[in-house]
């Protein structure tokens, strides 16, 4: 039995479904070969026609990835993205840092990652899972295209009116667990308190300070790995874990101080 019992294509505003049996008609077969075929209206897979020994059937050519984050960005968000991109482009070698608190009065800057000779680009569409892609506000990688623990890909997500969707958040956690990848969150409403670009002073190099980021398969707030602060049951429930993180971020970082 064929894996795909039917295929669908769009004609005007309607979706038409055809079966392998329909393809036995030469005219229908020829017409179907001119169409972009999918497994269904949801377009999870792209399908093609194979007709061997007069036994036509559909086979999967590849997955169709969709945008996991379709929320509309604000004017202020877009303005901050441009400013950050300009800053990073002028500083191809830069550090990503965060404050680590030993006590309320004792805080020190800690380097999350050091980026040397990086190239930066805004609005980068990047496949992050089998199911979909995101459009990173800013994405950086070594000019050499090396991807190691010492030279990870680094994305900066600017947050104004909305945080990452649950689908993109979960996919980013998995991505950062499998590959050297850091996703930093930059909150528009609370600059420079929680995040801020810092220019070189004296012998110190420029750095971008953030408070929240995804790294090593987890969400971090400064030096705190969130999985270490919650129950195993909560951590193993993707829906509940996302809601916990989102609520924490919304209350602490997205409300203007």
SULRAHU-V279561 format. One record per helix or strand of 2 or more residues. SS is the DSSP state (H for helix, E for strand). FROM is the first residue (numbers start at 1). TO is the last residue. If there is no record, write none. Layout:
SS | FROM | TO
SS | FROM | TO
//
This chain:
E | 6 | 11
E | 14 | 19
H | 22 | 24
H | 26 | 32
E | 37 | 38
E | 45 | 52
E | 55 | 63
E | 66 | 67
H | 75 | 90
E | 94 | 103
E | 106 | 115
E | 118 | 127
E | 132 | 142
E | 153 | 159
H | 166 | 178
E | 181 | 187
H | 188 | 190
E | 196 | 198
E | 207 | 209
E | 212 | 215
E | 218 | 221
E | 224 | 225
H | 226 | 229
H | 232 | 235
H | 238 | 252
//
